[in-house]
Amino acid sequence: MTGAFTIRGAALLDLPRILEIERLAFSQPWSRDAFKREFSLAFSRTIVAVWNSVDESAVVGFLCRWLVGSEYHVLNIAVHPAFRRFGIATALMDAAIGEARASESELITLEVRRSNVAARGLYRRYCFEERRLRRNYYGPGQDAIVMELQLKAPASL
Ligand SMILES: CC(C)(COP(=O)(O)OP(=O)(O)OC[C@H]1O[C@@H](n2cnc3c(N)ncnc32)[C@H](O)[C@@H]1OP(=O)(O)O)[C@@H](O)C(=O)NCCC(=O)NCCS
């Protein structure tokens, strides 16, 4: 596969493709309304990876984050199955971590399914630490691990 991808802010026009990727990626996908709500929130932002080749230009991955005070939360990240292991999630995470640093966030947090080997591998490469277990967070027997990347020392009380 030849081509290159770029990262940009998502627009409402990207929603059909984001939904397609979401449904391919997750057994309990977010709904169209859930994404639309994120688009309307001031502290929420979605970025997309766009694959550009000679004959097509398509959204192949996305990341959704919240930026609240000094805390940066990655809510959702997914890459189209046909475009995995090309470094697209890495580029999305690079953009997110760059934004978190630029906004002087202290901490990046996220939740990941305990069974999600690929995502846990991705986050570990950025030195996210596995902090807590949330039992049955995604349903019976489906635990979540809370992961954190400390960017700055927390403000003292
Ligand atoms: C997790 C996911 C986003 C990774 O996307 P990707 O574009 O394929 O990731 P990258 O190519 O940037 O891979 C970066 C690193 O992540 C790890 N990784 C990615 N996929 C992996 C897999 N299937 N198994 C083990 N490690 C994996 C590796 O360390 C990889 O580096 P390497 O290719 O040099 O070995 C993708 O598999 C996906 O969309 N999964 C379904 C949705 C999901 O689980 N999202 C996370 C919710 S918390």
The ligand as an SDF file (V2000), in Angstrom:
LIG
                    3D

 48 50  0  0  0  0  0  0  0  0999 V2000
   -5.0170   -0.2510   19.1540 C   0  0  0  0  0  0  0  0  0  0  0  0
   -5.0170    0.3770   17.7470 C   0  0  0  0  0  0  0  0  0  0  0  0
   -5.6330    1.7650   17.8150 C   0  0  0  0  0  0  0  0  0  0  0  0
   -3.5680    0.4680   17.2300 C   0  0  0  0  0  0  0  0  0  0  0  0
   -3.5830    1.1290   15.9590 O   0  0  0  0  0  0  0  0  0  0  0  0
   -2.3750    0.9810   14.9030 P   0  0  0  0  0  0  0  0  0  0  0  0
   -2.4600    2.1160   13.9630 O   0  0  0  0  0  0  0  0  0  0  0  0
   -2.3980   -0.3840   14.3230 O   0  0  0  0  0  0  0  0  0  0  0  0
   -1.1040    1.1420   15.8590 O   0  0  0  0  0  0  0  0  0  0  0  0
    0.4080    1.4770   15.4170 P   0  0  0  0  0  0  0  0  0  0  0  0
    0.6620    0.9430   14.0360 O   0  0  0  0  0  0  0  0  0  0  0  0
    0.6570    2.9260   15.6240 O   0  0  0  0  0  0  0  0  0  0  0  0
    1.2040    0.5850   16.4610 O   0  0  0  0  0  0  0  0  0  0  0  0
    1.9510    1.1890   17.5260 C   0  0  0  0  0  0  0  0  0  0  0  0
    2.3550    0.1050   18.5090 C   0  0  0  0  0  0  0  0  0  0  0  0
    1.2250   -0.4100   19.2210 O   0  0  0  0  0  0  0  0  0  0  0  0
    1.4370   -1.8060   19.5200 C   0  0  0  0  0  0  0  0  0  0  0  0
    0.4770   -2.6230   18.7820 N   0  0  0  0  0  0  0  0  0  0  0  0
   -0.3770   -2.2020   17.8130 C   0  0  0  0  0  0  0  0  0  0  0  0
   -1.1270   -3.2510   17.3900 N   0  0  0  0  0  0  0  0  0  0  0  0
   -0.7120   -4.3260   18.0910 C   0  0  0  0  0  0  0  0  0  0  0  0
   -1.1120   -5.6980   18.1170 C   0  0  0  0  0  0  0  0  0  0  0  0
   -2.0770   -6.1580   17.3010 N   0  0  0  0  0  0  0  0  0  0  0  0
   -0.5080   -6.5240   18.9870 N   0  0  0  0  0  0  0  0  0  0  0  0
    0.4500   -6.0770   19.8190 C   0  0  0  0  0  0  0  0  0  0  0  0
    0.8840   -4.7820   19.8480 N   0  0  0  0  0  0  0  0  0  0  0  0
    0.3040   -3.9320   18.9920 C   0  0  0  0  0  0  0  0  0  0  0  0
    2.8420   -2.1210   19.0350 C   0  0  0  0  0  0  0  0  0  0  0  0
    3.7340   -1.8170   20.0940 O   0  0  0  0  0  0  0  0  0  0  0  0
    2.9880   -1.1330   17.8920 C   0  0  0  0  0  0  0  0  0  0  0  0
    4.3210   -0.8690   17.5390 O   0  0  0  0  0  0  0  0  0  0  0  0
    5.0350   -1.7900   16.4120 P   0  0  0  0  0  0  0  0  0  0  0  0
    4.1200   -1.8540   15.2210 O   0  0  0  0  0  0  0  0  0  0  0  0
    6.3280   -1.0670   16.1460 O   0  0  0  0  0  0  0  0  0  0  0  0
    5.2110   -3.1400   17.0490 O   0  0  0  0  0  0  0  0  0  0  0  0
   -5.8160   -0.5130   16.7340 C   0  0  0  0  0  0  0  0  0  0  0  0
   -5.3950   -1.8590   16.8750 O   0  0  0  0  0  0  0  0  0  0  0  0
   -7.3270   -0.4370   16.9050 C   0  0  0  0  0  0  0  0  0  0  0  0
   -7.9890    0.4130   16.3190 O   0  0  0  0  0  0  0  0  0  0  0  0
   -7.8810   -1.3600   17.7180 N   0  0  0  0  0  0  0  0  0  0  0  0
   -9.3420   -1.3770   17.9640 C   0  0  0  0  0  0  0  0  0  0  0  0
   -9.7870   -0.1860   18.7820 C   0  0  0  0  0  0  0  0  0  0  0  0
   -9.1170   -0.1440   20.1420 C   0  0  0  0  0  0  0  0  0  0  0  0
   -8.8810   -1.1700   20.7690 O   0  0  0  0  0  0  0  0  0  0  0  0
   -8.8280    1.0800   20.6000 N   0  0  0  0  0  0  0  0  0  0  0  0
   -8.2110    1.2980   21.8930 C   0  0  0  0  0  0  0  0  0  0  0  0
   -9.2450    1.5190   22.9430 C   0  0  0  0  0  0  0  0  0  0  0  0
   -8.5170    1.7890   24.5450 S   0  0  0  0  0  0  0  0  0  0  0  0
  1  2  1  0
  2  3  1  0
  2  4  1  0
  2 36  1  0
  4  5  1  0
  5  6  1  0
  6  7  2  0
  6  8  1  0
  6  9  1  0
  9 10  1  0
 10 11  2  0
 10 12  1  0
 10 13  1  0
 13 14  1  0
 14 15  1  0
 15 16  1  0
 15 30  1  0
 16 17  1  0
 17 18  1  0
 17 28  1  0
 18 19  1  0
 18 27  1  0
 19 20  2  0
 20 21  1  0
 21 22  1  0
 21 27  2  0
 22 23  1  0
 22 24  2  0
 24 25  1  0
 25 26  2  0
 26 27  1  0
 28 29  1  0
 28 30  1  0
 30 31  1  0
 31 32  1  0
 32 33  2  0
 32 34  1  0
 32 35  1  0
 36 37  1  0
 36 38  1  0
 38 39  2  0
 38 40  1  0
 40 41  1  0
 41 42  1  0
 42 43  1  0
 43 44  2  0
 43 45  1  0
 45 46  1  0
 46 47  1  0
 47 48  1  0
M  END
$$$$
